[in-house]
């Protein structure tokens, strides 16, 4: 007999991890309020046109091939990395979990038939050079320059913000080295778009960018992963082709009404879009532009500094430099109990994360949680979690650290 399970009720949580973040109520309302499922309705098509125009403003680009890929950030990254063909020479820089997965993707794309057959799930492509920077350290301009000068690759790839360890990598140094040595840069901007203050047209050495919907853009997962490609990337792809249909950068662009390097009135069919997803993505981009990229970046930096001060007052050591995520080591007397603390917090609907690579650390995120009350709540919950494990924390020290940061902001107004 077929078992019918009870209705699934998922409680409200504080999504205080690296992402996904808490989705704005306006975005949820737009998703639920879309009146029809006809993805070819005129208002849906108009929404797609407006989305790609707003997305160009958010990215800070004149790239015509700027649009959203249906799916998560991995879908956007797969579209970008589809430019890499078997045997292509690539240098990729890794310094954490997610740039490491990017590295695996690149090796799979660049592997020859024989290399893929030898180990299809972890091919050792001879044409790929992986520059491994230790967990907790940033990829610097000097490291990039040295590697590209030595190897002279066709492609170079790097994560802008590595969420695995909370480190920002040198995007300006990466772009400059790519220009100098003739490489086409590819950037994983999954964690930086909508959080950091940057314009991609300021980095001419980079020809492919990929992000995700559920972090800085604060949209529902499984809507659209933002991507942007230069004309040079598209022309290179036309010349070489690519071994994908679903995640083909040019075919995806055509569905958004981008054909032969121009915006056209109506695109060609590539996949079935969702009216609900278009409505949610449209509203998320509107919110981003209403707030302003620079203003939002300042908000993230400010509230991160408050939470950083609070956890340092608890005796934790912060090792990250991202503004949407704090990565920390617990006080010495609790070292080694990071997973226990994370699981305890999650059991209380306080969603923090461990790092996914060694050494294990704790990650606390603030995506779309940019107000004093929420940051204070996160700090208080985390302090109590440490106390519950036997840690000694004076609440007054935590509150004093928070109040000092927020009082300076009030005084400056």
Beta strands, then each sheet from edge to edge (+ up, - down):
strand 1: 65-70
strand 2: 90-94
strand 3: 128-132
strand 4: 155-159
strand 5: 161-162
strand 6: 167-168
strand 7: 184-188
strand 8: 206-210
strand 9: 224-229
strand 10: 258-259
strand 11: 262-263
strand 12: 317-318
strand 13: 325-329
strand 14: 353-354
strand 15: 362-365
sheet 1: 1+ 9- 8+ 7+ 4+ 2+ 3+
sheet 2: 5+ 6-
sheet 3: 10+ 11-
sheet 4: 12+ 13- 15+ 14-
end
